[in-house]
Amino acid sequence: MLKVEQAHGLPAGTRQVPFAVDGVVLWEDVAYDDVGSRLTVRLDGRQFHTTSRIAFRDRRRDNAAELAGRSRLVYGWNEVHTDACGVAAEVLQVLRRSGFEPQSKPCRSCG
């Protein structure tokens, strides 16, 4: 997420945040609660999550986030590394929708 946050002037989200889902603590990759946005960003390691148990857990986590009124965005390695500008634009859109106005800036690669 460094290519996303630092390069585009976005605030650094909190990493590895615990959330309880069905009585089990699961760890989310990035949360922006510290800047007043109930936004969770999950970095999907789908290539490593091939079992149905993990897929079920991810669906439950998404549903729990929705029920708690949390926005969530999910990206794979490829999106973060090949389209950091697109990811940053989506994160910025949700942050703005939450009322936060970061001093964002386009990076050298933004079109």
MDTraj code that builds the backbone (N, CA, C; nanometers):
import mdtraj as md
import numpy as np

residues = "MET LEU LYS VAL GLU GLN ALA HIS GLY LEU PRO ALA GLY THR ARG GLN VAL PRO PHE ALA VAL ASP GLY VAL VAL LEU TRP GLU ASP VAL ALA TYR ASP ASP VAL GLY SER ARG LEU THR VAL ARG LEU ASP GLY ARG GLN PHE HIS THR THR SER ARG ILE ALA PHE ARG ASP ARG ARG ARG ASP ASN ALA ALA GLU LEU ALA GLY ARG SER ARG LEU VAL TYR GLY TRP ASN GLU VAL HIS THR ASP ALA CYS GLY VAL ALA ALA GLU VAL LEU GLN VAL LEU ARG ARG SER GLY PHE GLU PRO GLN SER LYS PRO CYS ARG SER CYS GLY".split()
xyz = np.array([
    [0.0810, -0.1200, 0.0000],
    [0.0000, 0.0000, 0.0000],
    [0.0858, 0.1271, 0.0000],
    [0.2168, 0.1141, 0.0109],
    [0.3025, 0.2328, 0.0083],
    [0.2933, 0.3041, -0.1257],
    [0.2842, 0.2279, -0.2356],
    [0.2686, 0.2880, -0.3682],
    [0.1354, 0.3622, -0.3787],
    [0.0429, 0.3225, -0.2955],
    [-0.0896, 0.3848, -0.2976],
    [-0.0915, 0.5061, -0.2055],
    [-0.0590, 0.4867, -0.0788],
    [-0.0722, 0.5941, 0.0197],
    [0.0349, 0.7021, 0.0035],
    [0.1595, 0.6666, 0.0163],
    [0.2672, 0.7666, 0.0132],
    [0.2757, 0.8380, -0.1198],
    [0.2690, 0.7628, -0.2276],
    [0.2859, 0.8225, -0.3596],
    [0.1738, 0.9204, -0.3946],
    [0.0565, 0.9030, -0.3323],
    [-0.0585, 0.9864, -0.3662],
    [-0.1003, 1.0793, -0.2521],
    [-0.0201, 1.0884, -0.1486],
    [-0.0484, 1.1795, -0.0382],
    [-0.1668, 1.1405, 0.0471],
    [-0.2008, 1.0122, 0.0489],
    [-0.3107, 0.9647, 0.1323],
    [-0.2597, 0.9364, 0.2737],
    [-0.3476, 0.9431, 0.3719],
    [-0.3038, 0.9113, 0.5079],
    [-0.2679, 0.7634, 0.5188],
    [-0.1759, 0.7342, 0.6070],
    [-0.1389, 0.5946, 0.6300],
    [-0.2477, 0.5300, 0.7145],
    [-0.3049, 0.4236, 0.6638],
    [-0.4031, 0.3492, 0.7417],
    [-0.3324, 0.2671, 0.8489],
    [-0.4092, 0.2199, 0.9432],
    [-0.3563, 0.1330, 1.0483],
    [-0.3488, -0.0082, 0.9938],
    [-0.2368, -0.0733, 1.0126],
    [-0.2146, -0.2077, 0.9589],
    [-0.2521, -0.3156, 1.0599],
    [-0.2976, -0.4292, 1.0079],
    [-0.3279, -0.5486, 1.0858],
    [-0.4167, -0.5171, 1.2064],
    [-0.5402, -0.4794, 1.1756],
    [-0.6374, -0.4396, 1.2765],
    [-0.7271, -0.5583, 1.3101],
    [-0.7413, -0.5906, 1.4392],
    [-0.8267, -0.7038, 1.4766],
    [-0.9749, -0.6665, 1.4735],
    [-1.0570, -0.7546, 1.4172],
    [-1.2013, -0.7413, 1.4183],
    [-1.2592, -0.8771, 1.4578],
    [-1.3573, -0.8755, 1.5452],
    [-1.4234, -1.0004, 1.5846],
    [-1.5356, -1.0305, 1.4868],
    [-1.5355, -1.1507, 1.4331],
    [-1.6393, -1.1983, 1.3421],
    [-1.6820, -1.3354, 1.3911],
    [-1.8077, -1.3479, 1.4286],
    [-1.8610, -1.4744, 1.4806],
    [-1.7791, -1.5261, 1.5984],
    [-1.7352, -1.4357, 1.6841],
    [-1.6600, -1.4744, 1.8028],
    [-1.5152, -1.5100, 1.7783],
    [-1.4679, -1.4894, 1.6558],
    [-1.3294, -1.5194, 1.6205],
    [-1.2616, -1.3887, 1.5795],
    [-1.1404, -1.3666, 1.6257],
    [-1.0677, -1.2462, 1.5871],
    [-1.0003, -1.2701, 1.4528],
    [-1.0339, -1.1847, 1.3565],
    [-0.9716, -1.1878, 1.2245],
    [-0.8982, -1.0560, 1.2059],
    [-0.7939, -1.0584, 1.1282],
    [-0.7081, -0.9413, 1.1109],
    [-0.7298, -0.8826, 0.9729],
    [-0.7646, -0.7541, 0.9716],
    [-0.7805, -0.6832, 0.8449],
    [-0.6491, -0.6132, 0.8118],
    [-0.6200, -0.6007, 0.6846],
    [-0.4910, -0.5470, 0.6415],
    [-0.4745, -0.3987, 0.6721],
    [-0.5738, -0.3172, 0.6363],
    [-0.5628, -0.1723, 0.6548],
    [-0.6997, -0.1179, 0.6955],
    [-0.7013, -0.0294, 0.7960],
    [-0.8244, 0.0394, 0.8368],
    [-0.7950, 0.1880, 0.8491],
    [-0.8920, 0.2684, 0.8115],
    [-0.8760, 0.4141, 0.8135],
    [-0.9600, 0.4799, 0.9225],
    [-0.9903, 0.4091, 1.0286],
    [-1.0697, 0.4634, 1.1380],
    [-1.0023, 0.5850, 1.2025],
    [-0.8706, 0.5853, 1.2085],
    [-0.7979, 0.6952, 1.2730],
    [-0.8165, 0.8295, 1.2028],
    [-0.8611, 0.8275, 1.0785],
    [-0.8873, 0.9532, 1.0076],
    [-1.0378, 0.9774, 0.9929],
    [-1.1157, 0.9014, 1.0693],
    [-1.2600, 0.9226, 1.0723],
    [-1.3390, 0.8518, 0.9651],
    [-1.2793, 0.7554, 0.8992],
    [-1.3495, 0.6811, 0.7952],
    [-1.3595, 0.5345, 0.8354],
    [-1.4793, 0.4812, 0.8312],
    [-1.4976, 0.3394, 0.8634],
    [-1.4719, 0.2578, 0.7366],
    [-1.3479, 0.2629, 0.6918],
    [-1.3050, 0.1957, 0.5690],
    [-1.2012, 0.0895, 0.6023],
    [-1.2252, -0.0292, 0.5513],
    [-1.1302, -0.1394, 0.5614],
    [-1.0816, -0.1732, 0.4215],
    [-0.9519, -0.1887, 0.4063],
    [-0.8949, -0.2348, 0.2799],
    [-0.8319, -0.3705, 0.3057],
    [-0.8760, -0.4676, 0.2290],
    [-0.8222, -0.6026, 0.2408],
    [-0.7353, -0.6305, 0.1190],
    [-0.6173, -0.6816, 0.1455],
    [-0.5270, -0.7236, 0.0383],
    [-0.5475, -0.8731, 0.0214],
    [-0.6172, -0.9078, -0.0839],
    [-0.6627, -1.0446, -0.1054],
    [-0.5505, -1.1330, -0.1572],
    [-0.5143, -1.2309, -0.0792],
    [-0.4163, -1.3300, -0.1223],
    [-0.4862, -1.4522, -0.1774],
    [-0.5779, -1.4304, -0.2694],
    [-0.6618, -1.5388, -0.3213],
    [-0.5808, -1.6593, -0.3665],
    [-0.4630, -1.6367, -0.4204],
    [-0.3827, -1.7497, -0.4671],
    [-0.3445, -1.8411, -0.3514],
    [-0.3442, -1.7888, -0.2295],
    [-0.3116, -1.8696, -0.1126],
    [-0.4369, -1.9154, -0.0390],
    [-0.5542, -1.8607, -0.0763],
    [-0.6801, -1.8922, -0.0102],
    [-0.7659, -1.9776, -0.1014],
    [-0.7331, -2.1026, -0.1121],
    [-0.8053, -2.1861, -0.2067],
    [-0.9081, -2.2760, -0.1404],
    [-0.9063, -2.2885, -0.0099],
    [-1.0008, -2.3781, 0.0551],
    [-1.1360, -2.3110, 0.0711],
    [-1.2408, -2.3915, 0.0741],
    [-1.3753, -2.3365, 0.0907],
    [-1.3909, -2.2741, 0.2291],
    [-1.3187, -2.3230, 0.3290],
    [-1.3260, -2.2672, 0.4639],
    [-1.2794, -2.1218, 0.4642],
    [-1.1718, -2.0938, 0.3929],
    [-1.1199, -1.9565, 0.3876],
    [-1.2137, -1.8680, 0.3074],
    [-1.2691, -1.9201, 0.1981],
    [-1.3641, -1.8419, 0.1190],
    [-1.4868, -1.8083, 0.2027],
    [-1.5349, -1.9033, 0.2828],
    [-1.6492, -1.8780, 0.3709],
    [-1.6137, -1.7707, 0.4737],
    [-1.4944, -1.7803, 0.5320],
    [-1.4503, -1.6814, 0.6310],
    [-1.4474, -1.5415, 0.5698],
    [-1.3974, -1.5297, 0.4479],
    [-1.3912, -1.3992, 0.3817],
    [-1.5313, -1.3437, 0.3549],
    [-1.6253, -1.4303, 0.3160],
    [-1.7628, -1.3846, 0.2954],
    [-1.8243, -1.3393, 0.4268],
    [-1.8018, -1.4134, 0.5343],
    [-1.8537, -1.3751, 0.6657],
    [-1.7932, -1.2421, 0.7094],
    [-1.6651, -1.2227, 0.6828],
    [-1.5985, -1.0976, 0.7184],
    [-1.6614, -0.9813, 0.6411],
    [-1.6893, -1.0004, 0.5125],
    [-1.7548, -0.8958, 0.4336],
    [-1.8944, -0.8661, 0.4870],
    [-1.9688, -0.9698, 0.5173],
    [-2.1037, -0.9495, 0.5699],
    [-2.0999, -0.8802, 0.7056],
    [-2.0073, -0.9186, 0.7922],
    [-1.9944, -0.8552, 0.9231],
    [-1.9587, -0.7077, 0.9080],
    [-1.8731, -0.6750, 0.8123],
    [-1.8370, -0.5352, 0.7872],
    [-1.9595, -0.4567, 0.7426],
    [-2.0372, -0.5130, 0.6532],
    [-2.1590, -0.4454, 0.6060],
    [-2.2555, -0.4226, 0.7212],
    [-2.2768, -0.5225, 0.8029],
    [-2.3691, -0.5097, 0.9157],
    [-2.3212, -0.4067, 1.0167],
    [-2.1897, -0.3869, 1.0252],
    [-2.1326, -0.2871, 1.1164],
    [-2.1225, -0.1493, 1.0516],
    [-2.1678, -0.1359, 0.9269],
    [-2.1640, -0.0065, 0.8595],
    [-2.0256, 0.0334, 0.8110],
    [-1.9403, -0.0649, 0.7830],
    [-1.8045, -0.0377, 0.7368],
    [-1.7977, -0.0494, 0.5848],
    [-1.7313, 0.0454, 0.5236],
    [-1.6991, 0.0319, 0.3818],
    [-1.5792, -0.0610, 0.3719],
    [-1.5685, -0.1326, 0.2623],
    [-1.4504, -0.2161, 0.2430],
    [-1.4172, -0.2239, 0.0952],
    [-1.2880, -0.2245, 0.0714],
    [-1.2346, -0.2403, -0.0631],
    [-1.1387, -0.3576, -0.0583],
    [-1.1390, -0.4382, -0.1637],
    [-1.0530, -0.5567, -0.1686],
    [-0.9700, -0.5501, -0.2955],
    [-0.8385, -0.5658, -0.2784],
    [-0.7462, -0.5624, -0.3915],
    [-0.6512, -0.6804, -0.3845],
    [-0.6101, -0.7244, -0.4998],
    [-0.5067, -0.8263, -0.5087],
    [-0.3706, -0.7604, -0.5285],
    [-0.2695, -0.8415, -0.5203],
    [-0.1322, -0.7937, -0.5369],
    [-0.1175, -0.7201, -0.6695],
    [-0.1743, -0.7770, -0.7744],
    [-0.1587, -0.7194, -0.9080],
    [-0.2145, -0.5778, -0.9159],
    [-0.3331, -0.5545, -0.8597],
    [-0.3916, -0.4201, -0.8653],
    [-0.3049, -0.3183, -0.7923],
    [-0.2571, -0.3553, -0.6741],
    [-0.1779, -0.2612, -0.5944],
    [-0.0466, -0.2278, -0.6646],
    [0.0116, -0.3251, -0.7329],
    [0.1428, -0.3035, -0.7931],
    [0.1387, -0.2557, -0.9381],
    [0.0284, -0.2797, -1.0086],
    [0.0237, -0.2359, -1.1475],
    [-0.0745, -0.1214, -1.1707],
    [-0.1630, -0.0964, -1.0736],
    [-0.2596, 0.0128, -1.0868],
    [-0.2750, 0.0858, -0.9536],
    [-0.1623, 0.1249, -0.8954],
    [-0.1653, 0.1955, -0.7667],
    [-0.2461, 0.3245, -0.7776],
    [-0.2422, 0.3883, -0.8922],
    [-0.3171, 0.5137, -0.9115],
    [-0.4679, 0.4874, -0.9046],
    [-0.5124, 0.3803, -0.9665],
    [-0.6542, 0.3438, -0.9617],
    [-0.6987, 0.3069, -0.8213],
    [-0.6145, 0.2326, -0.7505],
    [-0.6459, 0.1956, -0.6120],
    [-0.6531, 0.3215, -0.5264],
    [-0.5569, 0.4110, -0.5415],
    [-0.5560, 0.5355, -0.4641],
    [-0.6817, 0.6176, -0.4911],
    [-0.7241, 0.6237, -0.6162],
    [-0.8439, 0.7001, -0.6508],
    [-0.9671, 0.6430, -0.5817],
    [-0.9771, 0.5103, -0.5736],
    [-1.0921, 0.4489, -0.5072],
    [-1.0880, 0.4700, -0.3568],
    [-0.9706, 0.4552, -0.2966],
    [-0.9570, 0.4803, -0.1522],
    [-0.9931, 0.6258, -0.1234],
    [-0.9431, 0.7175, -0.2041],
    [-0.9716, 0.8592, -0.1863],
    [-1.1217, 0.8868, -0.1975],
    [-1.1878, 0.8224, -0.2912],
    [-1.3318, 0.8417, -0.3084],
    [-1.4083, 0.8024, -0.1819],
    [-1.3716, 0.6898, -0.1213],
    [-1.4403, 0.6465, 0.0012],
    [-1.4049, 0.7387, 0.1174],
    [-1.2783, 0.7803, 0.1285],
    [-1.2400, 0.8730, 0.2351],
    [-1.3191, 1.0034, 0.2239],
    [-1.3326, 1.0549, 0.1032],
    [-1.4082, 1.1794, 0.0827],
    [-1.5563, 1.1606, 0.1149],
    [-1.6103, 1.0470, 0.0777],
    [-1.7507, 1.0179, 0.1077],
    [-1.7747, 1.0174, 0.2589],
    [-1.6700, 0.9814, 0.3337],
    [-1.6785, 0.9791, 0.4800],
    [-1.6576, 1.1170, 0.5414],
    [-1.6258, 1.2165, 0.4573],
    [-1.6063, 1.3515, 0.5072],
    [-1.4608, 1.3895, 0.5290],
    [-1.3689, 1.2992, 0.5046],
    [-1.2265, 1.3295, 0.5229],
    [-1.1715, 1.3847, 0.3923],
    [-1.0999, 1.4945, 0.3995],
    [-1.0390, 1.5552, 0.2813],
    [-0.8868, 1.5523, 0.2937],
    [-0.8261, 1.4422, 0.2537],
    [-0.6797, 1.4361, 0.2606],
    [-0.6172, 1.5302, 0.1589],
    [-0.4960, 1.5707, 0.1853],
    [-0.4209, 1.6540, 0.0911],
    [-0.3578, 1.5616, -0.0134],
    [-0.4412, 1.4967, -0.0908],
    [-0.3911, 1.4012, -0.1888],
    [-0.3256, 1.4745, -0.3040],
    [-0.2443, 1.4007, -0.3759],
    [-0.1750, 1.4576, -0.4917],
    [-0.1544, 1.3464, -0.5930],
    [-0.1538, 1.3789, -0.7196],
    [-0.1254, 1.2754, -0.8196],
    [0.0243, 1.2402, -0.8139],
    [0.0532, 1.1155, -0.8394],
    [0.1941, 1.0739, -0.8462],
    [0.2445, 1.0965, -0.9895],
    [0.3682, 1.0647, -1.0127],
    [0.4256, 1.0850, -1.1471],
    [0.3602, 0.9968, -1.2526],
    [0.2994, 0.8860, -1.2092],
    [0.2383, 0.7935, -1.3049],
    [0.0934, 0.8253, -1.3353],
    [0.0299, 0.9088, -1.2523],
    [-0.1130, 0.9397, -1.2728],
    [-0.1324, 1.0127, -1.4052],
    [-0.2393, 0.9773, -1.4714],
    [-0.2674, 1.0384, -1.6016],
    [-0.3557, 1.1560, -1.5956],
])
top = md.Topology()
chain = top.add_chain()
for i, resn in enumerate(residues, 1):
    res = top.add_residue(resn, chain, resSeq=i)
    for name in ("N", "CA", "C"):
        top.add_atom(name, md.element.get_by_symbol(name[0]), res)
traj = md.Trajectory(xyz[None], top)
